[in-house]
Amino acid sequence: MKTKKTEMSVDEIKAFRTRHKFTQKSLADLLGVTWQAVRFWELGERNIPQTTVRLLVLFKKFPQLMQEF
């Protein structure tokens, strides 16, 4: 099965976080990463792992899923 590569920009991750009123720490907790990872992504210092991007895309499409975590 071929999967489509999904991308998320620095601005998109920060917009997602602020739109849903997450701090870097609370978003990190939701995603199972450190707050420093979120900080590095937002600064453009590290690439967001593809699995994390896919999860964020799902959360964007179906925000009610965030309630499950």
C-alpha positions as CSV (number, residue, x, y, z in Angstrom):
1,M,0.0,0.0,0.0
2,K,1.5,3.3,-1.1
3,T,1.0,6.2,1.4
4,K,0.9,9.9,0.5
5,K,3.6,11.9,2.1
6,T,2.1,14.7,4.2
7,E,3.8,17.9,5.1
8,M,3.2,20.5,7.8
9,S,5.0,23.8,7.9
10,V,6.4,25.6,10.9
11,D,3.5,28.1,10.7
12,E,0.9,25.3,10.4
13,I,2.1,23.6,13.6
14,K,2.1,26.8,15.6
15,A,-1.3,27.8,14.2
16,F,-2.7,24.3,15.1
17,R,-1.3,24.7,18.6
18,T,-2.7,28.2,19.2
19,R,-6.0,27.5,17.5
20,H,-6.6,24.7,20.0
21,K,-5.2,26.7,22.9
22,F,-2.4,24.3,23.6
23,T,0.8,25.3,25.2
24,Q,4.0,23.7,23.8
25,K,3.9,21.4,26.9
26,S,0.3,20.4,26.5
27,L,0.7,19.7,22.8
28,A,3.8,17.7,23.5
29,D,1.9,15.6,26.1
30,L,-0.9,14.9,23.6
31,L,1.6,13.8,21.0
32,G,3.8,11.8,23.4
33,V,6.9,14.0,22.8
34,T,8.9,16.5,24.9
35,W,8.0,20.2,24.9
36,Q,11.5,20.9,23.5
37,A,10.6,18.8,20.4
38,V,7.6,21.0,19.8
39,R,9.7,24.1,20.3
40,F,12.3,22.9,17.8
41,W,9.6,22.1,15.3
42,E,8.1,25.6,15.7
43,L,11.5,27.2,15.3
44,G,12.2,25.1,12.2
45,E,15.3,23.6,13.8
46,R,14.0,20.0,13.5
47,N,11.7,18.2,11.1
48,I,8.4,17.0,12.4
49,P,8.3,13.2,12.1
50,Q,6.0,11.9,9.4
51,T,3.9,9.9,11.9
52,T,3.4,13.0,14.0
53,V,2.3,15.0,10.9
54,R,-0.2,12.3,10.1
55,L,-1.6,12.4,13.6
56,L,-1.9,16.2,13.4
57,V,-3.7,15.9,10.1
58,L,-6.2,13.5,11.6
59,F,-6.7,15.9,14.6
60,K,-7.3,18.7,12.1
61,K,-9.9,16.7,10.2
62,F,-11.5,15.2,13.3
63,P,-10.8,17.4,16.3
64,Q,-13.0,15.2,18.5
65,L,-10.2,12.6,18.4
66,M,-8.1,14.8,20.7
67,Q,-10.7,14.1,23.4
68,E,-9.7,10.4,23.3
69,F,-6.1,11.0,24.4
